[in-house]
Amino acid sequence: MINDFTDTKTKTLYEKGDIYPLQGLEENPERISELQAVHPKYKRAFLAPEPLEQEPSADKGDEPVDEIKPAVYTDEQLEGLGTKALKGLLDEKNISYKASATKPELIKLYKGE
């Protein structure tokens, strides 16, 4: 969860960090996709894209090593994030940025431009 929201379908309040859907509620892939896309009215996504599956790494001989690949954000999803969330993503990737960096600058840094 990357933004707080009330699910209009179930009237359930979700706060940043909550698991979607709540235990006992049915998972709907179509609804999840809707919530991962940037909402046209609110100009933000409510759920983060799912990280890719863990894959064993072949560079350590016969020992399988789990490597977690980062989630990939679309341009639209990045635009829907605030500067605080973008700085958090950059911090996770150990990418330096100026404290005064603008949203477009942060997005360029995240995309490696």
N, CA, C and O atoms as a GROMACS GRO file, in nm:
protein
  452
    1MET      N    1   0.084  -0.116   0.000
    1MET     CA    2   0.000   0.000   0.000
    1MET      C    3   0.090   0.123   0.000
    1MET      O    4   0.179   0.135   0.084
    2ILE      N    5   0.067   0.215  -0.093
    2ILE     CA    6   0.150   0.335  -0.097
    2ILE      C    7   0.074   0.462  -0.061
    2ILE      O    8   0.136   0.564  -0.033
    3ASN      N    9  -0.057   0.456  -0.061
    3ASN     CA   10  -0.140   0.571  -0.021
    3ASN      C   11  -0.264   0.522   0.052
    3ASN      O   12  -0.318   0.416   0.018
    4ASP      N   13  -0.309   0.597   0.153
    4ASP     CA   14  -0.432   0.564   0.224
    4ASP      C   15  -0.551   0.579   0.130
    4ASP      O   16  -0.552   0.666   0.042
    5PHE      N   17  -0.652   0.493   0.149
    5PHE     CA   18  -0.774   0.507   0.070
    5PHE      C   19  -0.885   0.423   0.133
    5PHE      O   20  -0.858   0.331   0.211
    6THR      N   21  -1.008   0.457   0.099
    6THR     CA   22  -1.122   0.375   0.136
    6THR      C   23  -1.167   0.304   0.008
    6THR      O   24  -1.198   0.369  -0.092
    7ASP      N   25  -1.169   0.173   0.012
    7ASP     CA   26  -1.210   0.096  -0.105
    7ASP      C   27  -1.358   0.117  -0.127
    7ASP      O   28  -1.440   0.080  -0.042
    8THR      N   29  -1.394   0.176  -0.239
    8THR     CA   30  -1.534   0.207  -0.267
    8THR      C   31  -1.618   0.082  -0.288
    8THR      O   32  -1.741   0.086  -0.275
    9LYS      N   33  -1.553  -0.028  -0.322
    9LYS     CA   34  -1.627  -0.152  -0.346
    9LYS      C   35  -1.666  -0.221  -0.214
    9LYS      O   36  -1.775  -0.278  -0.204
   10THR      N   37  -1.577  -0.215  -0.112
   10THR     CA   38  -1.603  -0.285   0.013
   10THR      C   39  -1.624  -0.191   0.132
   10THR      O   40  -1.655  -0.235   0.242
   11LYS      N   41  -1.605  -0.059   0.108
   11LYS     CA   42  -1.615   0.044   0.213
   11LYS      C   43  -1.512   0.021   0.324
   11LYS      O   44  -1.534   0.062   0.438
   12THR      N   45  -1.400  -0.043   0.291
   12THR     CA   46  -1.294  -0.072   0.388
   12THR      C   47  -1.187   0.035   0.380
   12THR      O   48  -1.142   0.071   0.270
   13LEU      N   49  -1.145   0.088   0.496
   13LEU     CA   50  -1.037   0.185   0.502
   13LEU      C   51  -0.904   0.112   0.503
   13LEU      O   52  -0.882   0.022   0.585
   14TYR      N   53  -0.815   0.149   0.412
   14TYR     CA   54  -0.680   0.094   0.407
   14TYR      C   55  -0.582   0.208   0.432
   14TYR      O   56  -0.594   0.315   0.374
   15GLU      N   57  -0.484   0.182   0.518
   15GLU     CA   58  -0.382   0.282   0.546
   15GLU      C   59  -0.250   0.234   0.490
   15GLU      O   60  -0.228   0.114   0.473
   16LYS      N   61  -0.161   0.329   0.463
   16LYS     CA   62  -0.030   0.297   0.407
   16LYS      C   63   0.034   0.185   0.489
   16LYS      O   64   0.042   0.193   0.611
   17GLY      N   65   0.079   0.080   0.418
   17GLY     CA   66   0.142  -0.034   0.484
   17GLY      C   67   0.049  -0.152   0.507
   17GLY      O   68   0.096  -0.262   0.537
   18ASP      N   69  -0.082  -0.131   0.494
   18ASP     CA   70  -0.177  -0.242   0.511
   18ASP      C   71  -0.164  -0.341   0.396
   18ASP      O   72  -0.116  -0.308   0.288
   19ILE      N   73  -0.209  -0.464   0.421
   19ILE     CA   74  -0.214  -0.567   0.319
   19ILE      C   75  -0.349  -0.556   0.248
   19ILE      O   76  -0.453  -0.540   0.313
   20TYR      N   77  -0.346  -0.564   0.115
   20TYR     CA   78  -0.470  -0.559   0.038
   20TYR      C   79  -0.488  -0.690  -0.036
   20TYR      O   80  -0.392  -0.738  -0.095
   21PRO      N   81  -0.605  -0.750  -0.035
   21PRO     CA   82  -0.720  -0.715   0.047
   21PRO      C   83  -0.703  -0.769   0.188
   21PRO      O   84  -0.618  -0.855   0.213
   22LEU      N   85  -0.785  -0.718   0.282
   22LEU     CA   86  -0.779  -0.767   0.419
   22LEU      C   87  -0.810  -0.916   0.423
   22LEU      O   88  -0.880  -0.969   0.337
   23GLN      N   89  -0.755  -0.981   0.524
   23GLN     CA   90  -0.777  -1.126   0.537
   23GLN      C   91  -0.927  -1.154   0.541
   23GLN      O   92  -1.003  -1.089   0.612
   24GLY      N   93  -0.966  -1.253   0.464
   24GLY     CA   94  -1.106  -1.292   0.458
   24GLY      C   95  -1.179  -1.232   0.339
   24GLY      O   96  -1.287  -1.279   0.302
   25LEU      N   97  -1.122  -1.130   0.278
   25LEU     CA   98  -1.183  -1.072   0.159
   25LEU      C   99  -1.121  -1.135   0.035
   25LEU      O  100  -1.002  -1.167   0.033
   26GLU      N  101  -1.202  -1.152  -0.068
   26GLU     CA  102  -1.157  -1.218  -0.190
   26GLU      C  103  -1.067  -1.126  -0.273
   26GLU      O  104  -1.099  -1.009  -0.292
   27GLU      N  105  -0.955  -1.180  -0.321
   27GLU     CA  106  -0.864  -1.104  -0.405
   27GLU      C  107  -0.920  -1.097  -0.547
   27GLU      O  108  -0.956  -1.199  -0.605
   28ASN      N  109  -0.927  -0.976  -0.601
   28ASN     CA  110  -0.979  -0.955  -0.735
   28ASN      C  111  -0.869  -0.891  -0.820
   28ASN      O  112  -0.841  -0.772  -0.804
   29PRO      N  113  -0.805  -0.969  -0.910
   29PRO     CA  114  -0.695  -0.916  -0.990
   29PRO      C  115  -0.731  -0.790  -1.069
   29PRO      O  116  -0.647  -0.701  -1.086
   30GLU      N  117  -0.854  -0.782  -1.118
   30GLU     CA  118  -0.897  -0.664  -1.193
   30GLU      C  119  -0.899  -0.540  -1.104
   30GLU      O  120  -0.855  -0.433  -1.145
   31ARG      N  121  -0.950  -0.556  -0.981
   31ARG     CA  122  -0.955  -0.444  -0.886
   31ARG      C  123  -0.814  -0.404  -0.843
   31ARG      O  124  -0.786  -0.285  -0.828
   32ILE      N  125  -0.727  -0.500  -0.825
   32ILE     CA  126  -0.588  -0.471  -0.786
   32ILE      C  127  -0.522  -0.388  -0.896
   32ILE      O  128  -0.452  -0.291  -0.866
   33SER      N  129  -0.544  -0.425  -1.022
   33SER     CA  130  -0.488  -0.348  -1.133
   33SER      C  131  -0.540  -0.204  -1.133
   33SER      O  132  -0.465  -0.111  -1.160
   34GLU      N  133  -0.669  -0.188  -1.102
   34GLU     CA  134  -0.727  -0.053  -1.095
   34GLU      C  135  -0.657   0.030  -0.989
   34GLU      O  136  -0.627   0.148  -1.010
   35LEU      N  137  -0.631  -0.031  -0.873
   35LEU     CA  138  -0.571   0.040  -0.762
   35LEU      C  139  -0.422   0.065  -0.782
   35LEU      O  140  -0.364   0.155  -0.719
   36GLN      N  141  -0.358  -0.013  -0.869
   36GLN     CA  142  -0.216   0.008  -0.900
   36GLN      C  143  -0.197   0.118  -1.004
   36GLN      O  144  -0.089   0.176  -1.013
   37ALA      N  145  -0.298   0.146  -1.081
   37ALA     CA  146  -0.291   0.252  -1.182
   37ALA      C  147  -0.315   0.388  -1.116
   37ALA      O  148  -0.379   0.396  -1.011
   38VAL      N  149  -0.262   0.492  -1.177
   38VAL     CA  150  -0.284   0.626  -1.125
   38VAL      C  151  -0.430   0.664  -1.149
   38VAL      O  152  -0.479   0.661  -1.262
   39HIS      N  153  -0.498   0.700  -1.040
   39HIS     CA  154  -0.640   0.735  -1.046
   39HIS      C  155  -0.656   0.869  -1.116
   39HIS      O  156  -0.586   0.965  -1.082
   40PRO      N  157  -0.746   0.879  -1.215
   40PRO     CA  158  -0.759   1.003  -1.291
   40PRO      C  159  -0.802   1.123  -1.207
   40PRO      O  160  -0.761   1.236  -1.234
   41LYS      N  161  -0.885   1.101  -1.106
   41LYS     CA  162  -0.933   1.212  -1.024
   41LYS      C  163  -0.830   1.250  -0.917
   41LYS      O  164  -0.804   1.368  -0.895
   42TYR      N  165  -0.772   1.151  -0.849
   42TYR     CA  166  -0.683   1.177  -0.737
   42TYR      C  167  -0.535   1.188  -0.777
   42TYR      O  168  -0.451   1.224  -0.695
   43LYS      N  169  -0.506   1.156  -0.903
   43LYS     CA  170  -0.370   1.169  -0.958
   43LYS      C  171  -0.265   1.092  -0.878
   43LYS      O  172  -0.153   1.139  -0.860
   44ARG      N  173  -0.302   0.973  -0.830
   44ARG     CA  174  -0.208   0.887  -0.758
   44ARG      C  175  -0.254   0.742  -0.764
   44ARG      O  176  -0.372   0.713  -0.784
   45ALA      N  177  -0.160   0.652  -0.745
   45ALA     CA  178  -0.191   0.509  -0.734
   45ALA      C  179  -0.210   0.480  -0.586
   45ALA      O  180  -0.153   0.548  -0.501
   46PHE      N  181  -0.289   0.379  -0.555
   46PHE     CA  182  -0.312   0.344  -0.415
   46PHE      C  183  -0.238   0.218  -0.374
   46PHE      O  184  -0.206   0.200  -0.256
   47LEU      N  185  -0.210   0.131  -0.469
   47LEU     CA  186  -0.130   0.011  -0.441
   47LEU      C  187  -0.004   0.017  -0.524
   47LEU      O  188  -0.006   0.063  -0.638
   48ALA      N  189   0.106  -0.029  -0.466
   48ALA     CA  190   0.232  -0.037  -0.539
   48ALA      C  191   0.228  -0.160  -0.629
   48ALA      O  192   0.160  -0.258  -0.598
   49PRO      N  193   0.302  -0.156  -0.740
   49PRO     CA  194   0.310  -0.276  -0.823
   49PRO      C  195   0.380  -0.386  -0.744
   49PRO      O  196   0.466  -0.360  -0.660
   50GLU      N  197   0.342  -0.507  -0.772
   50GLU     CA  198   0.401  -0.621  -0.701
   50GLU      C  199   0.546  -0.640  -0.742
   50GLU      O  200   0.578  -0.625  -0.860
   51PRO      N  201   0.636  -0.675  -0.647
   51PRO     CA  202   0.773  -0.706  -0.685
   51PRO      C  203   0.775  -0.835  -0.765
   51PRO      O  204   0.687  -0.920  -0.750
   52LEU      N  205   0.875  -0.849  -0.849
   52LEU     CA  206   0.890  -0.971  -0.928
   52LEU      C  207   0.924  -1.087  -0.836
   52LEU      O  208   0.972  -1.068  -0.724
   53GLU      N  209   0.898  -1.207  -0.884
   53GLU     CA  210   0.928  -1.328  -0.806
   53GLU      C  211   1.076  -1.339  -0.776
   53GLU      O  212   1.160  -1.287  -0.849
   54GLN      N  213   1.108  -1.408  -0.666
   54GLN     CA  214   1.247  -1.434  -0.634
   54GLN      C  215   1.301  -1.541  -0.727
   54GLN      O  216   1.233  -1.640  -0.754
   55GLU      N  217   1.422  -1.520  -0.776
   55GLU     CA  218   1.484  -1.616  -0.865
   55GLU      C  219   1.619  -1.656  -0.809
   55GLU      O  220   1.692  -1.570  -0.760
   56PRO      N  221   1.655  -1.786  -0.815
   56PRO     CA  222   1.787  -1.824  -0.767
   56PRO      C  223   1.894  -1.766  -0.858
   56PRO      O  224   1.877  -1.758  -0.980
   57SER      N  225   2.005  -1.725  -0.798
   57SER     CA  226   2.115  -1.668  -0.873
   57SER      C  227   2.215  -1.778  -0.905
   57SER      O  228   2.247  -1.860  -0.819
   58ALA      N  229   2.265  -1.780  -1.030
   58ALA     CA  230   2.354  -1.888  -1.074
   58ALA      C  231   2.502  -1.854  -1.055
   58ALA      O  232   2.587  -1.933  -1.094
   59ASP      N  233   2.534  -1.737  -0.997
   59ASP     CA  234   2.674  -1.697  -0.989
   59ASP      C  235   2.749  -1.754  -0.868
   59ASP      O  236   2.867  -1.724  -0.852
   60LYS      N  237   2.686  -1.833  -0.785
   60LYS     CA  238   2.751  -1.886  -0.665
   60LYS      C  239   2.766  -2.037  -0.671
   60LYS      O  240   2.751  -2.104  -0.569
   61GLY      N  241   2.795  -2.093  -0.784
   61GLY     CA  242   2.814  -2.237  -0.794
   61GLY      C  243   2.684  -2.311  -0.782
   61GLY      O  244   2.584  -2.275  -0.844
   62ASP      N  245   2.685  -2.418  -0.700
   62ASP     CA  246   2.566  -2.501  -0.685
   62ASP      C  247   2.469  -2.449  -0.580
   62ASP      O  248   2.355  -2.497  -0.572
   63GLU      N  249   2.511  -2.352  -0.499
   63GLU     CA  250   2.425  -2.302  -0.393
   63GLU      C  251   2.325  -2.202  -0.449
   63GLU      O  252   2.366  -2.099  -0.503
   64PRO      N  253   2.194  -2.229  -0.436
   64PRO     CA  254   2.096  -2.130  -0.482
   64PRO      C  255   2.093  -2.011  -0.387
   64PRO      O  256   2.091  -2.028  -0.265
   65VAL      N  257   2.093  -1.891  -0.443
   65VAL     CA  258   2.087  -1.769  -0.364
   65VAL      C  259   1.966  -1.692  -0.411
   65VAL      O  260   1.949  -1.665  -0.530
   66ASP      N  261   1.880  -1.655  -0.315
   66ASP     CA  262   1.760  -1.579  -0.351
   66ASP      C  263   1.798  -1.433  -0.375
   66ASP      O  264   1.865  -1.371  -0.294
   67GLU      N  265   1.754  -1.381  -0.487
   67GLU     CA  266   1.777  -1.243  -0.522
   67GLU      C  267   1.642  -1.179  -0.549
   67GLU      O  268   1.569  -1.224  -0.638
   68ILE      N  269   1.610  -1.076  -0.474
   68ILE     CA  270   1.481  -1.009  -0.492
   68ILE      C  271   1.500  -0.896  -0.592
   68ILE      O  272   1.584  -0.808  -0.573
   69LYS      N  273   1.422  -0.899  -0.698
   69LYS     CA  274   1.429  -0.793  -0.798
   69LYS      C  275   1.332  -0.683  -0.754
   69LYS      O  276   1.222  -0.713  -0.706
   70PRO      N  277   1.371  -0.558  -0.771
   70PRO     CA  278   1.284  -0.448  -0.727
   70PRO      C  279   1.159  -0.438  -0.813
   70PRO      O  280   1.156  -0.481  -0.928
   71ALA      N  281   1.055  -0.379  -0.753
   71ALA     CA  282   0.932  -0.352  -0.828
   71ALA      C  283   0.963  -0.249  -0.936
   71ALA      O  284   1.049  -0.163  -0.917
   72VAL      N  285   0.895  -0.258  -1.046
   72VAL     CA  286   0.914  -0.163  -1.155
   72VAL      C  287   0.792  -0.071  -1.159
   72VAL      O  288   0.679  -0.117  -1.166
   73TYR      N  289   0.818   0.059  -1.155
   73TYR     CA  290   0.710   0.157  -1.160
   73TYR      C  291   0.698   0.214  -1.301
   73TYR      O  292   0.798   0.241  -1.366
   74THR      N  293   0.576   0.232  -1.345
   74THR     CA  294   0.553   0.296  -1.475
   74THR      C  295   0.569   0.447  -1.457
   74THR      O  296   0.567   0.498  -1.345
   75ASP      N  297   0.587   0.518  -1.568
   75ASP     CA  298   0.596   0.664  -1.562
   75ASP      C  299   0.472   0.723  -1.495
   75ASP      O  300   0.482   0.816  -1.415
   76GLU      N  301   0.358   0.667  -1.528
   76GLU     CA  302   0.231   0.716  -1.472
   76GLU      C  303   0.228   0.697  -1.320
   76GLU      O  304   0.181   0.785  -1.247
   77GLN      N  305   0.277   0.583  -1.272
   77GLN     CA  306   0.279   0.557  -1.129
   77GLN      C  307   0.377   0.649  -1.057
   77GLN      O  308   0.348   0.699  -0.949
   78LEU      N  309   0.493   0.672  -1.118
   78LEU     CA  310   0.591   0.763  -1.059
   78LEU      C  311   0.534   0.904  -1.049
   78LEU      O  312   0.554   0.973  -0.949
   79GLU      N  313   0.462   0.947  -1.152
   79GLU     CA  314   0.400   1.080  -1.151
   79GLU      C  315   0.296   1.091  -1.039
   79GLU      O  316   0.274   1.200  -0.986
   80GLY      N  317   0.232   0.979  -1.004
   80GLY     CA  318   0.130   0.978  -0.900
   80GLY      C  319   0.185   0.982  -0.759
   80GLY      O  320   0.110   1.002  -0.664
   81LEU      N  321   0.316   0.962  -0.744
   81LEU     CA  322   0.378   0.963  -0.612
   81LEU      C  323   0.418   1.105  -0.572
   81LEU      O  324   0.445   1.189  -0.658
   82GLY      N  325   0.420   1.130  -0.444
   82GLY     CA  326   0.469   1.258  -0.394
   82GLY      C  327   0.620   1.257  -0.382
   82GLY      O  328   0.683   1.152  -0.397
   83THR      N  329   0.678   1.374  -0.354
   83THR     CA  330   0.824   1.382  -0.344
   83THR      C  331   0.877   1.298  -0.228
   83THR      O  332   0.985   1.240  -0.238
   84LYS      N  333   0.802   1.290  -0.119
   84LYS     CA  334   0.846   1.210  -0.004
   84LYS      C  335   0.855   1.062  -0.043
   84LYS      O  336   0.952   0.994  -0.009
   85ALA      N  337   0.755   1.013  -0.114
   85ALA     CA  338   0.755   0.872  -0.157
   85ALA      C  339   0.868   0.847  -0.258
   85ALA      O  340   0.933   0.742  -0.253
   86LEU      N  341   0.890   0.942  -0.349
   86LEU     CA  342   0.998   0.927  -0.447
   86LEU      C  343   1.134   0.924  -0.377
   86LEU      O  344   1.221   0.844  -0.413
   87LYS      N  345   1.152   1.010  -0.278
   87LYS     CA  346   1.278   1.010  -0.203
   87LYS      C  347   1.296   0.878  -0.129
   87LYS      O  348   1.407   0.828  -0.117
   88GLY      N  349   1.186   0.820  -0.081
   88GLY     CA  350   1.193   0.690  -0.015
   88GLY      C  351   1.239   0.582  -0.112
   88GLY      O  352   1.320   0.496  -0.075
   89LEU      N  353   1.188   0.585  -0.236
   89LEU     CA  354   1.231   0.488  -0.337
   89LEU      C  355   1.379   0.505  -0.368
   89LEU      O  356   1.452   0.406  -0.382
   90LEU      N  357   1.425   0.630  -0.379
   90LEU     CA  358   1.566   0.655  -0.407
   90LEU      C  359   1.653   0.610  -0.290
   90LEU      O  360   1.762   0.556  -0.311
   91ASP      N  361   1.606   0.633  -0.168
   91ASP     CA  362   1.680   0.586  -0.050
   91ASP      C  363   1.696   0.435  -0.051
   91ASP      O  364   1.803   0.382  -0.019
   92GLU      N  365   1.588   0.364  -0.088
   92GLU     CA  366   1.594   0.217  -0.094
   92GLU      C  367   1.699   0.169  -0.193
   92GLU      O  368   1.761   0.065  -0.173
   93LYS      N  369   1.719   0.245  -0.300
   93LYS     CA  370   1.816   0.208  -0.404
   93LYS      C  371   1.953   0.273  -0.380
   93LYS      O  372   2.044   0.261  -0.462
   94ASN      N  373   1.967   0.342  -0.265
   94ASN     CA  374   2.092   0.412  -0.231
   94ASN      C  375   2.134   0.510  -0.340
   94ASN      O  376   2.251   0.520  -0.374
   95ILE      N  377   2.036   0.583  -0.393
   95ILE     CA  378   2.062   0.686  -0.494
   95ILE      C  379   2.058   0.821  -0.424
   95ILE      O  380   1.960   0.855  -0.359
   96SER      N  381   2.165   0.899  -0.439
   96SER     CA  382   2.175   1.030  -0.376
   96SER      C  383   2.093   1.133  -0.452
   96SER      O  384   2.077   1.124  -0.574
   97TYR      N  385   2.042   1.231  -0.378
   97TYR     CA  386   1.966   1.340  -0.437
   97TYR      C  387   1.978   1.462  -0.347
   97TYR      O  388   2.006   1.450  -0.228
   98LYS      N  389   1.956   1.580  -0.405
   98LYS     CA  390   1.958   1.703  -0.328
   98LYS      C  391   1.828   1.713  -0.249
   98LYS      O  392   1.722   1.674  -0.298
   99ALA      N  393   1.836   1.764  -0.127
   99ALA     CA  394   1.716   1.780  -0.045
   99ALA      C  395   1.614   1.870  -0.115
   99ALA      O  396   1.494   1.856  -0.094
  100SER      N  397   1.662   1.962  -0.198
  100SER     CA  398   1.574   2.056  -0.266
  100SER      C  399   1.529   2.006  -0.404
  100SER      O  400   1.468   2.081  -0.480
  101ALA      N  401   1.559   1.880  -0.436
  101ALA     CA  402   1.526   1.827  -0.569
  101ALA      C  403   1.376   1.832  -0.594
  101ALA      O  404   1.295   1.808  -0.504
  102THR      N  405   1.340   1.865  -0.717
  102THR     CA  406   1.199   1.870  -0.756
  102THR      C  407   1.151   1.730  -0.794
  102THR      O  408   1.231   1.639  -0.814
  103LYS      N  409   1.021   1.716  -0.803
  103LYS     CA  410   0.962   1.588  -0.840
  103LYS      C  411   1.015   1.537  -0.975
  103LYS      O  412   1.054   1.421  -0.983
  104PRO      N  413   1.019   1.620  -1.081
  104PRO     CA  414   1.074   1.572  -1.208
  104PRO      C  415   1.220   1.528  -1.196
  104PRO      O  416   1.261   1.431  -1.260
  105GLU      N  417   1.298   1.599  -1.115
  105GLU     CA  418   1.439   1.560  -1.095
  105GLU      C  419   1.449   1.425  -1.025
  105GLU      O  420   1.532   1.342  -1.061
  106LEU      N  421   1.364   1.403  -0.925
  106LEU     CA  422   1.364   1.276  -0.852
  106LEU      C  423   1.325   1.161  -0.944
  106LEU      O  424   1.383   1.053  -0.937
  107ILE      N  425   1.226   1.184  -1.029
  107ILE     CA  426   1.182   1.080  -1.122
  107ILE      C  427   1.294   1.045  -1.219
  107ILE      O  428   1.318   0.927  -1.247
  108LYS      N  429   1.364   1.146  -1.270
  108LYS     CA  430   1.478   1.121  -1.361
  108LYS      C  431   1.585   1.039  -1.291
  108LYS      O  432   1.641   0.947  -1.351
  109LEU      N  433   1.616   1.073  -1.167
  109LEU     CA  434   1.715   0.996  -1.091
  109LEU      C  435   1.672   0.852  -1.075
  109LEU      O  436   1.751   0.760  -1.094
  110TYR      N  437   1.544   0.831  -1.040
  110TYR     CA  438   1.492   0.695  -1.020
  110TYR      C  439   1.502   0.614  -1.149
  110TYR      O  440   1.535   0.495  -1.146
  111LYS      N  441   1.474   0.679  -1.261
  111LYS     CA  442   1.477   0.610  -1.391
  111LYS      C  443   1.618   0.598  -1.446
  111LYS      O  444   1.638   0.535  -1.550
  112GLY      N  445   1.717   0.657  -1.378
  112GLY     CA  446   1.856   0.646  -1.422
  112GLY      C  447   1.889   0.738  -1.536
  112GLY      O  448   1.982   0.713  -1.612
  113GLU      N  449   1.815   0.845  -1.550
  113GLU     CA  450   1.840   0.939  -1.662
  113GLU      C  451   1.936   1.047  -1.618
  113GLU      O  452   1.969   1.136  -1.697
   0.00000   0.00000   0.00000
